[in-house]
Amino acid sequence: MKRKVALLLCAAMTVVITAGCESSDISGSSFGGNSSPDEKIWVIATDTAFRPFEYTDENGEFVGIDVDIIEAIAEDQGFEYEFQSLGWDTAVTAVQSGQADAVMAGATISQERIDNGWIFSDGYYESTQTFVVPKDSAVSSFDDLNGKIVAVKNGTAGEKFADSLKEKYDFTIIVYEDSPTMYQDVLLGNSAACVEDKAVIQASVRDENLALRIPDGMESEPAPYGMGIMEEKNQELLDMFNKGLANIKASGEYDEILARYLL
């Protein structure tokens, strides 16, 4: 049995819960309304705009690969959940503070994050990080970034990838909290490039007609996305996620989800 997805669109929050949000405890059942107090509702925090993994479509519906995958897995495994759209930084803070059980927002599985207390599910998507430049830019290699500014999104694999190259290629990093602001900085000419998950920027260029392009040869090695928890008591959720993921892959539903959103 699956609970209908509930959204909390509070991207501008500086803390997880403010007076502008309906409940003072997002880990409780107040968002669901009619559930039994003894029935566990898993709170899964996510980003607000990370197309094609989570975003609001033209009909005002919150959709995406992550949204559909967790819905399919919950249906397969028979658990209830609430998907809270908080923004990347706030989603991570919510899990760290125990106000959400897990984060699912295109989170790359890395040893650095594991060392910092993350506990990950099995990988559910292989992603690469890529540099992105204006459509008419002359930048075609890392060497062309010498002396320039590169925009990144805070706390992401893209930021780490850029950080690993900045000294070698002598560019400066500027950090933003969300992808749309990062893209805008590049489009306005304030930054020469940004770094983004390849599938995300491909979908954004296609669906939003952004005047950006991906230069050849400026990508990272692939790395998997996973659902992340930070408390061992929530391992049950990861176990169900892993079993459900295996099942929807075997049934073909996983491939159908990807085909709905990817090029």
Summary of the structure (lengths in Angstrom):
residues: 263
radius of gyration: 18.6
end to end distance: 31.6
largest distance: 59.9
contacts: 863
relative contact order: 0.18
helix: 35%
strand: 21%
